[in-house]
């Protein structure tokens, strides 16, 4: 089991840009997990001292970053992600490294951009910040995908991280006359 660990903005200490990726609670947590699991020789942790990493799987190179450094355009993250991907391709080409796939997570919404850029889902789902500031919430999920040596990523599927037996109730207060609902009851 290989664990590839990238620090993100949630574990950031201080304001954006104030500290580097190693001054981050995510980075600390990854090292704590590595220490706690050291007795298992089949579990390996790859923890870079940067905000991105390159990982080779079945001959395909994956550029992985949290994505918090990517700027949105008019509140839409996908243009910024696509622009960042183009710049990264250019930067890596100078070193003769050509990523086949890009994986980011910062936007908390699972999607695919131009077939080779995957944004992963959210571990927690909606919270006060996402609903209050961003007016959005997604189901907690992560992608599972397969990489074939000849064909690259051949399939992917979401792994839902919420307990399906727990129903989330949304409180609807009654209005109208004397607190009675104006809607027809069933």
Secondary structure as a PSIPRED ss2 file (coil, helix, strand):
# PSIPRED VFORMAT (PSIPRED V4.0)

   1 X C   1.000  0.000  0.000
   2 X E   0.000  0.000  1.000
   3 X E   0.000  0.000  1.000
   4 X E   0.000  0.000  1.000
   5 X E   0.000  0.000  1.000
   6 X C   1.000  0.000  0.000
   7 X C   1.000  0.000  0.000
   8 X C   1.000  0.000  0.000
   9 X C   1.000  0.000  0.000
  10 X C   1.000  0.000  0.000
  11 X C   1.000  0.000  0.000
  12 X E   0.000  0.000  1.000
  13 X C   1.000  0.000  0.000
  14 X C   1.000  0.000  0.000
  15 X C   1.000  0.000  0.000
  16 X C   1.000  0.000  0.000
  17 X C   1.000  0.000  0.000
  18 X C   1.000  0.000  0.000
  19 X C   1.000  0.000  0.000
  20 X C   1.000  0.000  0.000
  21 X C   1.000  0.000  0.000
  22 X C   1.000  0.000  0.000
  23 X C   1.000  0.000  0.000
  24 X E   0.000  0.000  1.000
  25 X H   0.000  1.000  0.000
  26 X H   0.000  1.000  0.000
  27 X H   0.000  1.000  0.000
  28 X H   0.000  1.000  0.000
  29 X H   0.000  1.000  0.000
  30 X H   0.000  1.000  0.000
  31 X H   0.000  1.000  0.000
  32 X H   0.000  1.000  0.000
  33 X H   0.000  1.000  0.000
  34 X H   0.000  1.000  0.000
  35 X H   0.000  1.000  0.000
  36 X H   0.000  1.000  0.000
  37 X C   1.000  0.000  0.000
  38 X C   1.000  0.000  0.000
  39 X C   1.000  0.000  0.000
  40 X C   1.000  0.000  0.000
  41 X C   1.000  0.000  0.000
  42 X C   1.000  0.000  0.000
  43 X C   1.000  0.000  0.000
  44 X E   0.000  0.000  1.000
  45 X E   0.000  0.000  1.000
  46 X E   0.000  0.000  1.000
  47 X E   0.000  0.000  1.000
  48 X C   1.000  0.000  0.000
  49 X C   1.000  0.000  0.000
  50 X C   1.000  0.000  0.000
  51 X C   1.000  0.000  0.000
  52 X E   0.000  0.000  1.000
  53 X E   0.000  0.000  1.000
  54 X E   0.000  0.000  1.000
  55 X E   0.000  0.000  1.000
  56 X E   0.000  0.000  1.000
  57 X E   0.000  0.000  1.000
  58 X C   1.000  0.000  0.000
  59 X C   1.000  0.000  0.000
  60 X E   0.000  0.000  1.000
  61 X E   0.000  0.000  1.000
  62 X E   0.000  0.000  1.000
  63 X E   0.000  0.000  1.000
  64 X E   0.000  0.000  1.000
  65 X E   0.000  0.000  1.000
  66 X C   1.000  0.000  0.000
  67 X C   1.000  0.000  0.000
  68 X C   1.000  0.000  0.000
  69 X C   1.000  0.000  0.000
  70 X C   1.000  0.000  0.000
  71 X C   1.000  0.000  0.000
  72 X C   1.000  0.000  0.000
  73 X E   0.000  0.000  1.000
  74 X C   1.000  0.000  0.000
  75 X C   1.000  0.000  0.000
  76 X E   0.000  0.000  1.000
  77 X H   0.000  1.000  0.000
  78 X H   0.000  1.000  0.000
  79 X H   0.000  1.000  0.000
  80 X H   0.000  1.000  0.000
  81 X H   0.000  1.000  0.000
  82 X H   0.000  1.000  0.000
  83 X H   0.000  1.000  0.000
  84 X H   0.000  1.000  0.000
  85 X H   0.000  1.000  0.000
  86 X H   0.000  1.000  0.000
  87 X H   0.000  1.000  0.000
  88 X H   0.000  1.000  0.000
  89 X H   0.000  1.000  0.000
  90 X H   0.000  1.000  0.000
  91 X H   0.000  1.000  0.000
  92 X H   0.000  1.000  0.000
  93 X H   0.000  1.000  0.000
  94 X C   1.000  0.000  0.000
  95 X C   1.000  0.000  0.000
  96 X C   1.000  0.000  0.000
  97 X C   1.000  0.000  0.000
  98 X C   1.000  0.000  0.000
  99 X C   1.000  0.000  0.000
 100 X C   1.000  0.000  0.000
 101 X E   0.000  0.000  1.000
 102 X E   0.000  0.000  1.000
 103 X E   0.000  0.000  1.000
 104 X E   0.000  0.000  1.000
 105 X C   1.000  0.000  0.000
 106 X C   1.000  0.000  0.000
 107 X C   1.000  0.000  0.000
 108 X C   1.000  0.000  0.000
 109 X C   1.000  0.000  0.000
 110 X C   1.000  0.000  0.000
 111 X E   0.000  0.000  1.000
 112 X E   0.000  0.000  1.000
 113 X E   0.000  0.000  1.000
 114 X C   1.000  0.000  0.000
 115 X C   1.000  0.000  0.000
 116 X C   1.000  0.000  0.000
 117 X E   0.000  0.000  1.000
 118 X E   0.000  0.000  1.000
 119 X E   0.000  0.000  1.000
 120 X C   1.000  0.000  0.000
 121 X C   1.000  0.000  0.000
 122 X E   0.000  0.000  1.000
 123 X C   1.000  0.000  0.000
 124 X C   1.000  0.000  0.000
 125 X C   1.000  0.000  0.000
 126 X C   1.000  0.000  0.000
 127 X C   1.000  0.000  0.000
 128 X H   0.000  1.000  0.000
 129 X H   0.000  1.000  0.000
 130 X H   0.000  1.000  0.000
 131 X H   0.000  1.000  0.000
 132 X H   0.000  1.000  0.000
 133 X C   1.000  0.000  0.000
 134 X C   1.000  0.000  0.000
 135 X C   1.000  0.000  0.000
 136 X C   1.000  0.000  0.000
 137 X C   1.000  0.000  0.000
 138 X C   1.000  0.000  0.000
 139 X C   1.000  0.000  0.000
 140 X E   0.000  0.000  1.000
 141 X E   0.000  0.000  1.000
 142 X E   0.000  0.000  1.000
 143 X E   0.000  0.000  1.000
 144 X E   0.000  0.000  1.000
 145 X E   0.000  0.000  1.000
 146 X E   0.000  0.000  1.000
 147 X E   0.000  0.000  1.000
 148 X E   0.000  0.000  1.000
 149 X C   1.000  0.000  0.000
 150 X C   1.000  0.000  0.000
 151 X C   1.000  0.000  0.000
 152 X E   0.000  0.000  1.000
 153 X E   0.000  0.000  1.000
 154 X E   0.000  0.000  1.000
 155 X E   0.000  0.000  1.000
 156 X E   0.000  0.000  1.000
 157 X E   0.000  0.000  1.000
 158 X E   0.000  0.000  1.000
 159 X E   0.000  0.000  1.000
 160 X E   0.000  0.000  1.000
 161 X C   1.000  0.000  0.000
 162 X C   1.000  0.000  0.000
 163 X C   1.000  0.000  0.000
 164 X C   1.000  0.000  0.000
 165 X C   1.000  0.000  0.000
 166 X C   1.000  0.000  0.000
 167 X C   1.000  0.000  0.000
 168 X C   1.000  0.000  0.000
 169 X C   1.000  0.000  0.000
 170 X C   1.000  0.000  0.000
 171 X C   1.000  0.000  0.000
 172 X C   1.000  0.000  0.000
 173 X C   1.000  0.000  0.000
 174 X C   1.000  0.000  0.000
 175 X C   1.000  0.000  0.000
 176 X C   1.000  0.000  0.000
 177 X H   0.000  1.000  0.000
 178 X H   0.000  1.000  0.000
 179 X H   0.000  1.000  0.000
 180 X C   1.000  0.000  0.000
 181 X C   1.000  0.000  0.000
 182 X C   1.000  0.000  0.000
 183 X C   1.000  0.000  0.000
 184 X C   1.000  0.000  0.000
 185 X C   1.000  0.000  0.000
 186 X C   1.000  0.000  0.000
